[in-house]
Amino acid sequence: MRAKGLDAMLITGPENRRYLSGFSADDLALDESAGALLVLANEAIVLTDGRYRLQAESEATGWQVRVYKKGLHEALKTITAQASVKTIGYEPRYMTCERLEAIQKAISDIELLALSGKVEQLRVIKDKDEVKSIQRAVDVAESVLKQVVSELRPGMTEKAICWRILEGLYRASEGPSFPPIVASGPNAALPHAVPTDRQVMPGEPIIIDMGAKVNGYCSDMTRTVFLGRPKDRILEIFRVVRAAQEAAQKAVSPTMTGQEVDKVARSIISRAGYGSYFVHGLGHGVGLQVHEAPALSPRNRKRLKAGMVATVEPGIYLPNEGGVRLENMVLVTDSGAQALNKLDWLCEIC
């Protein structure tokens, strides 16, 4: 704030609110916020409505909790007038145009400065407690997936498998870190497929992408499984993806950029003749959000740092045939990377 000449910073991103204050309420919708943080030179305030007052008072230790009845913009008008605020930074990524217009109208004499990614920069390096929560989320996801895979039978629908995943995650954790992907047969050629009523069949790939949430922290893992021996081409791409995943995971270290790690996997897939079928970046950071910095992609030229947590998830997707994706999570260390996953690839014949 001092560096930018700000009198206050308005934090509206749900994960950023939680990271700074401990207030864990989620926004119910894009246009329905659980509140905001207002950080002043000598005050730290949680602004929320009556639905969240008790939760904010319980969780946001050391923060003032102020309940508004006429909206965030009116609360800001009152507080800034009392504190002689002239400049406020805000998070444009988490601010709707409608809400920003209301705030601008209410405090028209105050300069608003859009600042993206400031709290996210603090969040990208995980401390020991954060890593512990992430590791627990990984362990839960693996336990649930192992149980679900043991129950797979031909004829089960993608939706039925997804339901079993959700049931297991809610029993063992806060729930899923994102809606699970279950994609079988030709649906496995869609990287972000939505589970359908399609029945899984022997020999076809079944991509399962899922994660748990523990203390607000996420996990994210993918396995491609088979009920019986897959077709030769699917078996081939499984082996290519596994080689790419393992090589890239070993390459992760503070000496590498996200671009360089991505290239390790992409080169293996390209040499096998499937480069045009690897259609996404290699991985992404995971923390309070399931997708955050750092990016392991051709566009990220920044070096990795110890304390970062990221996924390594190459994939090959063949239209109308199917696909394979394998995903682990790693913690970047001073000397390399520590794998957070323990569950093997679940494919004895591969």
ZIJO-V404048 format. One record per helix or strand of 3 or more residues. SS is the DSSP state (@ for helix, = for strand). FROM is the first residue (numbers start at 1). TO is the last residue. If there is no record, write none. Layout:
# ZIJO-V404048
SS,FROM,TO + SS,FROM,TO
This chain:
# ZIJO-V404048
=,8,11 + @,14,21 + =,36,40 + =,44,48 + @,50,59 + =,64,67 + @,72,83 + =,87,90 + @,92,94 + @,97,106 + =,111,114 + @,118,123 + @,128,150 + @,158,172 + =,181,184 + @,185,189 + =,205,210 + =,212,214 + =,221,226 + @,232,251 + @,258,271 + @,275,277 + =,283,285 + =,292,296 + =,309,312 + =,315,318 + =,322,325 + =,327,332 + =,337,339
